[in-house]
Amino acid sequence: MKYILSLFILCIFAHSATMYVASRTNSELYRYEVTENNSAILNLTLQDPNFNIVSDYAQHSSGKLYASDVTGNKVVQIIDPVGAPSVAPEINSGGPVVFSNPAGMSFRGDNLFVANFSRGEILRFVLGNDGNFSFAAATTGLSSALRFLEVGPNGNELFATFCCGQNFIQRFTIDANGDLQTNGTISGNALSNPHDIVFNGQGEMFVANIGNSTVSRFLFDGNGNATANGFLSGNGIGGGIGLDFAPWGELFISSHDGLNISRFTFDVNGNASANGFFAAPTLMSGLTFVENAENAVPEPSTYLLLLVAMTFFSRHYGFTEQKR
């Protein structure tokens, strides 16, 4: 019975999160419920006339989730992504700018950066208090190999991948007004058709490579200089394109050329271990986690339920000290 009680406690406090993966072959988004050290369950397939092919996601600090429609040339909002999701257009080409294959996106405060890769530019929009976006600026003159974006951990830099034979990461500083200035590049360490970028809680950068089915790792010193830290490979990665960390620190990678979503765990020293993979319905593009609200801190009702359960097991199965 102690074993049953342990399982009960584990179920209450097990980490779980909602993960979205986009198909790159049809207008579908797949929502998974993922649990630490357990299988992922596909619990919803979302189709909506407001989008075609989703490339990437960006989540505002308010919890609002946005997705770039790379073939529909717009950015949409996924409303209620954990509950009963629906899709609404937020930014489209009817404004002062023209989207042309928007791909990677990343927020820095209320500033949303969007990679407009066919035009070789990074667009910046500001999310107002009224919930609407306004165009702010464009960084132009970049290559059409531009793909994904990620704001760095300190919020003062934007990192952009360049694929298709260029195989580097462009660094931009973000000034007080939100405008971008080039700040050098990062290359090497197996970068090959790089796409999505993500940082872990320690500030290490991970980059998904379609070209050689690896994930490159980079560390940064106190002066911001990047050094190669090896790469991940195998474990079902078939042309890595999207990646994100689960709230408990496990890395998930979607495959551009295969049907696998790969998982890697890390020890306290940052050493990676393959944690298997599971199948997706189609070839994939972007992947992101939307943490369930209940994961942050258990509700008081959870503690009450646990107390009732412990009291029940203690009284009925003799877990209290016996009187002598």
C-alpha positions in Angstrom: 0.0 0.0 0.0 2.9 2.3 0.5 3.7 1.8 -3.2 0.2 2.8 -4.1 0.5 6.0 -1.9 3.8 6.8 -3.6 2.3 6.5 -7.0 -0.6 8.7 -5.9 1.8 11.4 -4.7 3.8 11.1 -7.9 0.8 11.6 -10.0 -0.2 14.7 -8.2 3.2 16.4 -8.5 4.4 15.0 -11.8 5.4 17.7 -14.3 3.3 18.0 -17.4 3.1 20.5 -20.1 1.3 21.3 -23.4 3.4 21.1 -26.6 2.5 22.3 -30.0 4.1 20.9 -33.2 3.3 22.2 -36.7 3.0 20.1 -39.8 5.1 21.4 -42.8 3.0 19.4 -45.3 -0.6 20.5 -44.4 -2.5 23.1 -42.4 -2.5 21.2 -39.1 -1.1 21.9 -35.6 -0.7 18.9 -33.2 -1.1 19.4 -29.5 0.5 16.9 -27.1 0.2 16.5 -23.4 3.8 15.6 -22.3 4.7 14.3 -18.9 8.2 14.0 -17.5 9.5 10.5 -17.7 6.4 9.3 -19.5 4.9 9.1 -23.0 3.5 12.1 -24.9 -0.2 11.9 -25.8 -1.6 13.6 -28.9 -4.8 15.0 -27.7 -5.8 17.5 -30.4 -5.3 18.2 -34.1 -6.1 21.9 -34.9 -7.1 22.9 -38.4 -8.4 26.4 -39.1 -9.1 28.5 -42.3 -7.0 31.4 -40.7 -3.7 29.6 -41.3 -1.9 27.4 -43.9 1.5 26.2 -42.8 2.9 27.3 -39.5 6.7 27.8 -39.2 7.3 29.1 -35.6 5.7 30.3 -32.4 6.3 33.2 -30.0 4.6 33.6 -26.6 4.1 37.0 -25.0 4.6 37.4 -21.2 0.9 37.7 -20.9 0.6 34.1 -22.1 -0.8 35.0 -25.6 0.6 32.6 -28.2 1.3 33.6 -31.8 2.3 31.6 -34.8 3.9 32.6 -38.1 2.1 31.3 -41.3 5.0 30.9 -43.7 2.8 30.3 -46.8 -0.2 32.3 -45.8 2.0 35.4 -45.2 0.6 36.4 -41.8 0.9 36.0 -38.1 -2.0 34.5 -36.2 -2.9 34.2 -32.5 -3.8 30.8 -31.0 -6.5 31.6 -28.5 -6.8 29.4 -25.4 -4.0 27.0 -26.5 -4.3 24.7 -23.5 -8.1 24.6 -23.4 -10.3 24.8 -26.5 -8.0 26.5 -29.1 -9.1 28.7 -32.0 -7.1 30.9 -34.4 -7.5 34.6 -35.1 -5.4 36.7 -37.5 -3.4 39.3 -35.7 -1.0 40.8 -38.2 -1.3 40.4 -42.0 0.0 41.9 -45.2 -2.8 44.5 -45.3 -0.8 46.8 -43.0 2.2 49.1 -43.7 4.5 46.1 -44.4 4.2 43.1 -46.6 4.9 39.6 -45.2 6.8 37.4 -47.5 7.3 33.9 -46.0 7.4 34.9 -42.3 9.3 32.2 -40.4 11.1 32.7 -37.0 9.6 34.9 -34.3 10.6 36.1 -30.9 9.4 38.5 -28.2 11.4 41.0 -26.2 8.9 42.6 -23.9 6.1 44.0 -26.1 8.4 43.9 -29.2 7.8 41.1 -31.6 10.5 40.3 -34.1 9.6 38.4 -37.2 11.9 36.9 -39.8 10.5 37.9 -43.3 12.9 35.6 -45.1 11.9 36.0 -48.8 12.6 39.7 -48.5 15.7 39.2 -46.3 14.5 41.4 -43.4 13.5 41.3 -39.8 10.3 43.2 -38.9 9.6 44.6 -35.5 6.1 45.1 -34.2 4.9 46.5 -30.9 2.0 45.0 -29.0 -0.1 47.8 -27.6 -2.3 47.9 -24.4 -5.3 47.5 -26.7 -4.0 44.1 -27.8 -3.2 45.3 -31.3 0.2 45.3 -33.1 1.7 48.3 -34.8 4.6 48.2 -37.1 7.8 49.8 -35.7 10.8 49.1 -37.8 12.5 46.8 -40.3 16.1 45.6 -40.5 16.7 45.1 -44.2 19.5 44.0 -46.6 19.8 40.6 -45.1 20.0 37.3 -47.0 16.9 35.3 -48.0 18.6 32.4 -46.1 17.3 34.1 -42.9 15.2 31.6 -41.0 14.6 31.5 -37.2 15.0 34.2 -34.4 15.5 34.0 -30.7 16.1 36.8 -28.1 19.0 36.0 -25.9 18.6 35.4 -22.1 19.7 38.9 -21.2 17.2 40.5 -23.5 19.8 42.7 -25.1 20.6 40.5 -28.2 18.7 38.8 -31.0 20.1 35.7 -32.7 19.1 34.8 -36.2 20.0 31.6 -38.2 21.0 31.6 -41.8 20.5 28.4 -43.7 21.0 26.9 -47.1 24.8 26.9 -47.5 25.4 30.0 -45.4 25.3 28.1 -42.1 25.9 30.8 -39.5 24.1 32.7 -36.7 23.9 36.5 -36.9 24.0 38.4 -33.6 22.2 41.7 -33.2 22.2 44.0 -30.3 18.9 45.5 -29.3 19.1 49.2 -28.3 16.8 51.0 -25.9 14.4 51.8 -28.8 14.2 48.1 -29.8 16.2 48.7 -33.0 18.8 46.1 -34.2 22.6 46.6 -34.8 24.7 43.7 -36.2 27.1 42.3 -33.6 29.2 39.6 -35.3 28.4 36.0 -36.3 28.7 32.5 -34.9 29.7 29.6 -37.1 31.2 26.1 -37.0 30.4 23.3 -34.5 28.3 21.3 -37.0 26.0 24.2 -38.1 24.4 22.9 -41.3 21.2 24.5 -42.6 20.5 25.8 -39.1 16.9 26.7 -38.1 15.4 27.0 -34.6 17.3 28.3 -31.6 16.6 27.9 -27.9 18.4 28.7 -24.7 18.4 26.7 -21.5 18.2 28.0 -18.0 22.0 28.3 -17.8 22.2 30.5 -20.9 23.5 27.8 -23.2 22.3 28.0 -26.8 21.0 25.0 -28.8 20.5 25.2 -32.6 18.6 22.6 -34.7 20.4 21.7 -37.9 18.4 20.2 -40.8 21.5 19.6 -42.9 23.1 17.0 -40.7 20.4 16.0 -38.2 22.3 17.5 -35.2 21.7 20.1 -32.5 24.7 22.4 -32.0 25.5 23.7 -28.5 27.3 27.0 -27.7 28.4 28.5 -24.4 28.9 32.2 -23.6 31.6 33.6 -21.3 31.1 36.7 -19.2 32.0 38.9 -22.1 29.4 37.3 -24.4 31.9 35.4 -26.5 30.5 32.1 -27.9 32.4 28.8 -27.8 31.4 25.5 -29.2 30.2 22.9 -26.7 29.7 19.9 -29.0 26.4 18.8 -30.5 23.6 16.3 -30.1 22.9 13.6 -32.7 21.1 10.3 -33.2 18.1 9.3 -31.1 15.7 9.7 -34.0 16.6 13.2 -35.1 15.8 13.4 -38.8 16.8 16.9 -39.9 16.2 18.9 -36.7 14.0 22.0 -37.4 12.2 23.0 -34.2 13.2 22.6 -30.6 12.2 23.7 -27.1 12.8 22.9 -23.5 10.0 21.4 -21.4 9.4 23.2 -18.0 11.4 20.5 -16.3 14.5 21.0 -18.5 14.1 18.2 -21.1 14.8 19.1 -24.7 12.4 18.1 -27.5 13.3 18.3 -31.2 11.0 18.1 -34.2 12.2 16.5 -37.5 12.0 18.2 -40.9 12.8 15.0 -42.8 11.4 12.3 -40.5 8.4 11.5 -38.3 10.2 11.5 -35.0 10.1 13.9 -32.0 13.3 13.3 -30.1 13.9 13.8 -26.4 17.1 14.5 -24.4 17.6 14.9 -20.7 20.6 16.6 -19.0 22.4 15.9 -15.7 23.5 18.6 -13.3 26.7 19.1 -15.3 24.8 19.6 -18.6 25.7 16.2 -20.0 23.0 15.0 -22.4 21.3 11.6 -22.5 19.0 10.3 -25.2 15.5 9.7 -23.8 13.9 8.1 -26.8 11.6 9.5 -29.4 7.9 9.2 -30.5 6.2 9.5 -33.8 4.4 12.5 -35.2 1.6 12.3 -37.8 3.5 14.1 -40.6 6.8 15.8 -41.4 7.2 18.8 -39.0 8.3 22.4 -38.6 8.2 24.5 -35.4 7.7 23.1 -31.9 6.9 25.0 -28.7 5.8 24.4 -25.1 2.9 26.1 -23.4 3.3 25.3 -19.7 0.1 24.3 -18.0 -1.0 26.9 -15.4 -1.1 24.2 -12.7 2.5 23.4 -13.2 3.9 26.5 -11.5 2.7 26.0 -7.9 0.2 23.3 -6.8 -3.2 24.7 -5.9 -4.3 24.6 -2.2 -6.8 22.0 -3.2 -4.0 19.7 -4.3 -2.4 19.9 -0.9 -5.8 19.2 0.7 -6.3 16.2 -1.5 -2.9 14.9 -0.6 -3.5 15.4 3.1 -6.8 13.5 2.8 -5.2 10.6 1.0 -2.3 10.3 3.5 -4.8 10.4 6.4 -6.9 7.7 4.7 -3.9 5.4 4.1 -2.5 6.0 7.5 -5.7 5.1 9.3 -6.6 2.1 7.2 -3.2 0.5 6.6 -1.3 1.2 9.8 1.3 3.7 8.7 1.2 5.4 12.1 3.3 4.3 15.0 1.7 1.4 17.0 1.0 2.0 20.7 2.9 -0.2 23.0 
